[in-house]
């Protein structure tokens, strides 16, 4: 990678050592330019000289390429919660059914399932064990009444990456659906929905995908499209949506059956710009760079006496490194790093959380390690 050319895409690097992509990430220059181009078109021509929905279809194709899906299996959502709710509210559940998940999910992947408890659906939550949610424990929790396993590809507070390949295999073998919250992985870690046997995937674009907030993606395996009832019904999800005067209640056959109305086109244009950059660089190269940066970070914080929470076992590491101290107040340390050194990290579950992306450098990791007080 030409790291300097890539860093030119991120103006934030001129002012900050930004290591907090698991929160809200800065968008690259080409994403900002794509939003500006959309605004210029709408302010000067509206749809007179062509529809901006053409760019939305380009972004749909880029998303499909990123996931190894087909474009008709992908649509846009306003946030991860909406995509997960499509699944929770769109499937048919009976009293006594259960959902298997972990006890350390971000709330977006808990409340849509918890909402089903009033219908007699039980939530089985697997606890964290020293920063891990072992895949074998998730699989052991699956029983004859399990309908869905709902997990994050990467856990937000620990950085633990679940073995989706094994989980997908077991779910397929047992006839259980696999719903993945991919917001802390997509754009950093390679995800192939075909190889991993993922049935549903949801992710907002504002973290590792480097897109604007409020524009995300939802994937539904083609074979399940007709089995997932749209929970929000509007004009755009119908087959003959543009025949305004003829009311024909017939859902589309593709993932656009979940589109109730007009898109967040500004956000989707920006997301398309970010996807273009990510695919241009290559997710494998991005993951190799992030892995190298986080390996050095883990080595350095351990040398300073911190307790690393994030699993670094093969297949379980991610772009998130969480570590803790019994001596320092995590929030005060975060504020100190920001105010005195312009280093941006986060605190989650009383753990310091660092999440570099592919445009970050080893020098930026070394900068953090130099100023981080010893335990």
N, C-alpha and C positions, 0 to 999 in steps of 0.2 A: 504494500500500500504506500502511496505517496502521502505520508501523514501530514505534511505541511499544506498540500493542496486540499486535503480533506478538512483540516482545521480552519482553512479559510471559509469553509461553509458555515462555521459556527462563531459568530461575532462575540459570543459570551466568553470565549477563550482570551479575549483581549483584556478582560476585567476580573475574571474569576477562575479559580481552579474548581471547576464544577464536577462534583463526584456524587451526584444525587439523582441519577436517572430512574431509580425505582420510585421516585416521587412524581414531579412534573418536569419533564425534560425540555431543554431549549430546542426550538425547531431550527433546522438548517436553512441556509439562505435560499436554496431553491424551493423549499416549502413556502417560505415567506413570499417569494416572488410569484409562486403559483396563486397564492391568496390575493396578492395585489393585482395580478392579471385578471382574476375573476371579478374583483371589485371594479376595475377599470371597464371591463366589458359590460357589467351590469349598470354602472353609472352612465356610460356613454351610449350603449346600444340595447340594453336589456337582452332580449332574445332575438332581436331583429336580424342580426348578422350571424346567427347560428346558436344552437342551444348549448349552454354550459354543461348539460347532462352528458355530453360526449366525453368530457374529461372525467366524469364520474364513472363511466363505463371503462375508461382506461385504467382508473384506480381499481376497479373491480377485477380486471384482468391481472393487474400487478399483485393484488392480494391473493388471487388464486394461484399464481406462480409461486409466491412465497410459501403457501401452504401445501403445494402439490395437490390442489383441488381443481375442479372445473369452475369457471366463472358463474355458472348457473347455480352453484351450491353456496355462493357467497353473497351477502348483502351488507348494508351499512347500518350501524346502530349509533345512538347518541352516547352510550356508555356501556361498560361491561355488565352492569346490573340489568340493563334492558335485554341484552342477549341471553343472560341466564334466566331471566323471567320469561322469555319466549319459551324456554324449555320447561320450566317449572309449571307455567300456566297452560302450556299447550299440550302436554301429555295427559292421558287419562289415568288417574290413580284411584285405587280402591282402599277402603278402610283396612288397615293392617299392612299395607305396603310400607317399605322403608327406603330411605336415601342414605347411602354411606358417604361420609365426608370426613374431614379432619377437624380437630378442635382448635386449630390455629389459623383457619382461613380468614382472609379479609372479609369484612361483613357483607360485601357485595355477593359473596358466594355462600352466605348463610341465610340471610333473611328471605330470599325468594323461596327457599326450601322450608324454612321455619313457618312460612305463611301457609303451608299445606297441612300443618299439624291440626288445624281446626277441621280438616276433612279426614282425620284418622290416620294420617301418614306420619311415620316415626322417623326421627333423625338420629342416625348412629354416628357419633363423632369420635374419631380415633385421636387420642392425646399425643402430644409431641413427646419424644423421648430424647433428651439431650440434643435438641436442635434438629431431630429427624422425625419423619413420620414414615416408618418402614413400610414398603409396599406390601410385604407379606402380612402385616397387621390389617391393612386395608382389605386385602383379598380375603383374609380369615373372617372379616366381618360380613362378607357377602353371604346371604342365605337365600332360601327359596322365595322370600317376599321382597328381596331387593330389586328395585326397578332401575335405579340410577346410581352410579358412583360419580360424585361431583367433587373434583379436586382442582387445586391450582397447580399448574405445571411447575411453578416456583413459588415457594411461600414468601410472603412479603416481609415478615419480621426476622426470618432466619436465613433465607436464601436457599433453603433445602429444595432440591430438584427431584421430583418423584420419577421413578422408572416407568414412564408412560408406555414403553414397549411391553413390559411384563404386565402392567395393569390392563392395557388394551387387549392383550392376549387372553388374560383370565376373564375379563368382562365378556369378550366375544364367545369364549368357551362356555360361560355360564348363562348366556343370553341376557346380559345386563347392559344397559346403555352407559356410555362414558361421556360425561360432560366436563370440558376442561376450561377453566379460567386461565387464559394464557397471557394476561396483561404483563406479568413479570418475566416473561420469557420471549415472547414473539418480537423479533427484531434483533435479538441477541443470540439466542440459542436456536439451532435448527429444529423446526417442527414440521414433520411430514404426516399429514392426517391419514394418509393411506397406510403407510407403514406402521403407524402407531394405533390403528383401529379406533381413531377418535370419531365419535358420532356427532358431537356438538362442540363448538369452540367459540368463545367470546373474548374480545379484547378491545378496550379503548385504545386510542392511538397516541396518548400523551406521555407514555413512558418510553420504553425501549424502541417503539416504532417512530419516535421523534416527530409526531404529528401534533396538530392543535388539539386542545381539549374539546370534547363533545363530538368527536368523529371517530368511530371505531368500526370493527368488523365482526360479523357473525357468520359462522360456517355451520351448515347442516348437511349431513351425508344424504346424497340424492335419494336413496331408498327410504329415507325417513321423512322426506318433505311432506308427503301426503298424510303422514301419521302425526304430524305436529300441527295442532290446530292454532291458527293465528289468534292471539289473544287481544290484539288491537286491530280492529277492522276499519279500513278506510277505502277511498276510491282507488289508490294507486296499486293496491294488492290484487286487483281484479284483472282478469284476462283481457277485457276490452276497456281498459281504463280511460282511453282517450275518446271513447264514444260516449260523451257526457250525457246525452239525452236518452240513452238506452240503458235502463237499469237491468243488468244481468249479473246476479250474484254467483260468480264463479271464480274461485281463487286461481291465481297463476300456478303453473306447474313447477316453477323454479323458486329460488330463495327470495325473490322479490314478492312472494306471497305474504311476507312479513312487513312489507313497506306500507304503512298506513297513509302516508302523504308525502309532501315535498321534502326533499333532502336538505341537509345542512351543506349546501354546495361549497361555501367558503371553506369549511372545515375539511370536506372531502378533497377539494383541490389541493389544500396544503398537505393532507395525508398522502395524496398521490405523489407529490413532489418528494416527500420523505421516503416512500416506498421505492421510488425510482433510484434514489441514492443508495439505499440499503442493498437493493438487488444489483446495482452497478458494482458496488464493492464486493458483494458476495457474503452471504450469511456465514459460510464456513470460515472465511477470513476474519469476519467480525468476531466470531466466537473464539477463534484462536488468539486474537489480540486481547479480548476481554479476559480470557483464561490466563494469559501471560501476566496481565496487570494484576489480577486478583491473587495469583500465586505469590507474586512479590509482596503484595499488601499483607497477605496472611503471614508470610515469613517475617515481615517487619514488625507487625503488631505483636506477634508471639515473642520476638526478641525483646520487645519493650515490656513484656510481662502481662499483656492482656489475655483474657480467656476468649478464644475464638468459638463462637456458637455455631457458625455455618459448617455444615459437613463438607469436607474436601475429599471424600471418598470418590473413586472413579464413578462417573455417571450421576453424582449427586451435587456437584458444585454448580454454581450459576454466576451471574454478574453481580450478585449481592454478597457482601461480606459483613456479617454481624459479629460484633465482639463486645465484651463487657469488662467492667472494672469494679472491684469492690472498694476502691480508694477514691475514684473521681466521680463527680456528679455528671452523668451523661449529658444532660441538657445544658448545663453550664459550660461543659467542654465544647459542645456543638456551637454555642453562641460565641465562645472565645475564638474558635477557629474561623468563624465567619467574620467577626469584628476586627480581629488582629491580623489575620493572614489571608482573608478573602477565599477561604476554602469552604466549600458548601457540601455538607453531609447531612444525615438525618439521624433522628433517634426514634426507634420503635421498640415497644415493650421493654423500655429502659435499657436498650442496647444501642450502641453506636452502629450505624448502618452506612456503609460506603458502597456505592454502585457506579463504577466507571463504565464508560462506553468506548467504542472502538476509536474515537478521535482523541481520547485521552492518551497521555504519554507516560512513560516510565518516570520522567522527571517530575511529573505532577504527583505521582505516587510517592516518590522520594521526598518531595516537598512536604506532603502530609506526614510522613514518618519522621522527618526531622523535627517538626514543631509539635508533634504529639507528645505530651508529657509521659515520662516513664511511669509504669504502674507502681 
